[in-house]
Amino acid sequence: MCVADHIPNGTERILILAPSPNDASLCERFLRQAQLQPYICADTAALCSALSESAAALVVAGEALRGDAGVCIREQFAQQQEWSSLPLIVLTRRLAKTSFEALDDFDIYGHVRLIERPVNSTVFVNAVKMALRERHQQYRIRDLLNERAEHVAQRDEFLATLGHELRNPLAAIMTCGEVLDSLRCEVPQATRCLDVIATQTTQIKRLLDDLSDISRIARRKLSLQCEPLDLSTTLQDVVVQVQSTLEANNQRLALDISDEPMPLLADATRLRQIFANLLVNASRYSPAESEIRLSAGSHDGLAEVGIRDQGVGMSAETQARIFEPFFQAPQRDGEPQTSRSGLGVGLTLARSLVEMHAGSIHAESDGPGQGSQFRVLLPLQTAPSTEAGRSLQTQQGAGQRGTGQQERAQQGPRQQGAGQQEPTQQAPAHSAPDPSQRILLIEDNLDFGNGLKRLLEQRGHDVVLARDGPGGLSAAESHRPDVVVLDIGLPGLDGYEVATRLRRLRGFAGLRVIAVTGFGRELDRRRSRRAGIDRHLVKPVAMPELEAAIAGR
């Protein structure tokens, strides 16, 4: 039974664009003898049409890749889904070069096998069968990804429904508790029961809110209402919010908050949610009579908030998984069970909200029993276009903004804040030039990507967001950006490969490529330079530093 028998209908075709009719006939005969299904493409137009449909492998002459057929193949390959990498078999005249040098000529295409002409039937058929096995495995991965996506969607729908259905009875309980409290019953036991009702219903409401927010984030339904604010003020509000929780556990809160202004463009409600969750988490995992320290300051264009506790600490495994949804650290012998209450969504929610603000969060511990520290880094708001940023965010349509010259001209006066009526009027000598750039942002973490996109747009840039390497390459050709800001750890093609391929595209000689990544070793920086990346910035990046890189400074 041939390998292609298990491949879904319509996807077992082996496309062939041979250098001559004789070669095409020969390839077709070899494959049919092996009970495989060749599909001969008479010309480039036929190949492009066939590639737009399903296929299991592609056989093409090496010289054809240097013409229109190569352009068509590259465009189609760039649009492949994350799970897909169509195997390519190249018929080449000779392999005089070393295998590494030969493959370097074709590495832009992904999975490539080189077969020297004249074609040996055994070598050719074995190469095609191996390509089919690879393609078959890709279809299995596709099915697993689809199945996983379906299960995740069902889970998110369940959580959303659960939260909704529990709110009505909870509201009734809370209302009845308030009614009983208003009767001012003097019986001590009744008073204590009312206190328990108030405390526990508040806790349930907070858990339901977290579940609802996790579900909304997963379904991309949660948006931010950003406005200029001072982080110090927000943190003081959080301290008041969690004070009763700390007092109930007989814990002390030590504050070390800088007196210097820490201006942010952020959603105040969501910031309070972030830091309240972190403080409640610290309280939950810390013993009574212990101290929790909240610190905040700024450096290098970033605001940094630290929360350190003297609690149970974390193992290396726990640190690696602490932000996963519903994760619960293993219980240690002798540790009270009540200290591990919760759904395991508070830290997940905190990370998502931080990344939506284009920031980052880190968990650190010296080990079990050594306490823990969480650090949150957020970009300070230093751009002068505060009102423009507020307006854009209120509309919640930053990604809907047009990309034409007319819109950029309309935004120019608002960015300068000078009330000019003529878009083409020459700015005074002391004014900075319009910094607007066409930016392609390639980032697979959509929380971070959407947050950074919003910040860049609030600074007047025209930004398109792509989720992966192939999508970024396709967007580059359609969007024609001035600057590409890309992550390194991208699915499909990593950032190094994306940068390499961008440099090979016609018309992109002057393109500025900036890496914004979590990889910060010197080895990573060297790889960036070899790939043609102009600047290598490590997350979280301060907006002034990113703006300077975008401007080429």
ABEGO torsion letter per residue (X at the ends): XBAAAABBBGAABBBBBBABAAAAAAAAAAAAAAGBBBBBBABAAAAAAAAABBBABBBBBAAAAABAAAAAAAAAAAABBAABBBBBBBBBABBABBAAAAAAAAAAAEBBBBBBOBBBAAAAAAAAAAAAAAAAAAAAAAAAAAAAAAAAAAAAAAAAAAAAAAAAAAAAAAAAAAAAAAAGBABAAAAAAAAAAAAAAAAAAAAAAAAAAAAAAAAGABBBBBBBBBAAAAAAAAAAAAAAAAAAAGBBBBBBBBABBBBBBBBAAAAAAAAAAAAAAAAAABBBGBBBBBBBBBBGGBBBBBBBBABAEBBAAAAAAAABBGBBBBBBBGBBAAAABEAGAAAAAAAAAAAAAGBBBBBBBAEBGAEBBBBBBBBBBABABAAAAAAAAAAGAAAABBABAAAAAAAAAAAAGAGBABAABBBBAABBBBABBBBBBBBABAAAAAAAAAAAAAAGBBBBBBABAAAAAAAAAAAGBABBBBBABBBGBBAAAAAAAAAABBGAAABBBBBBBABABAAAAAAAAAAGBABBBBOBBBAAAAAAAAAGX
